[in-house]
Amino acid sequence: MLPRARGGATKARVAYGHADGGRMTVAHASGTDPRGRQAPPPSGVARPPGRPPGRPRDTRRDPLIIEATLAALADNGFGGLSMEAVAAAAGVGKATVYRRWPTKGALVADALATLAESHEPHDTGSLRDDLVAAVNAVRRHNIQTLSGRIMPRLLAEKESHPDLFDTYRQQVIVPSREQVASVLRRGVAAGELRADLDIELATDMLVGPVSYRQYTGGSHEVTGTRIGQIVDTVLGGIRAR
């Protein structure tokens, strides 16, 4: 029988069967045991916020899974990609992948979001040389990088998965085009290019022939000489008069 304080209030309560060194631990009304430690909550009572049950998520395998996803996307496209194949390539169990990404679409979207790259500005003091360097950077990116190999795969599936292609466009295509557009804007500000120049159209005229030839031509290659010719042809029509 526990002692009662005046007014009938119980001073202490026995913890819910919690043994401590072979003795029953008594939890006081303050929520601590006789040693001053915080008593565990009774069964059925929610844990305090900010302390989720179980072990924290181990993110060390995430880069391996993302890398395997991008490689599978470049080789097989979205339709040919499987969670099982990604797990095998990453050296993890299928359950590990599904715990992090419940669907293939969620996995691929997160993988595409990692493709953003930083680009060094092209500013040599020569408008023509800067444009050649910027367009050359686009050419190299298209044929020499994993994201460049992914582009035709996603383009082929754009109608069935427009959200994935839009993610790719924002992460890869837009920054790549911006390299060229920033040089054009600098040329307008310096008075070398027409003040009323349509930057988007001029960017299309410079980047479009390179991408078209790479993705539709037999050799998939565009020479530095050809890029110089493209830049000179476009500059002939957009220079300030």
Secondary structure, 3 states (H helix, E strand, C coil): CCCECHHHCECEEEEEEEEECCEEEEEECCCECCCCCECCCCCCCCCCCCCCCCCCCCCCCHHHHHHHHHHHHHHHCCCCCCHHHHHHHHCCCHHHHHHHCCCHHHHHHHHHCCCCCCCCCCCCCCHHHHHHHHHHHHHHHHHHCHHHHHHHHHHHCCCCCHHHHHHHHHHHHHHHHHHHHHHHHHHHHCCCECCCCCHHHHHHHHHHHHHHHHHHCCCCCCCHHHHHHHHHHHHHHHECC
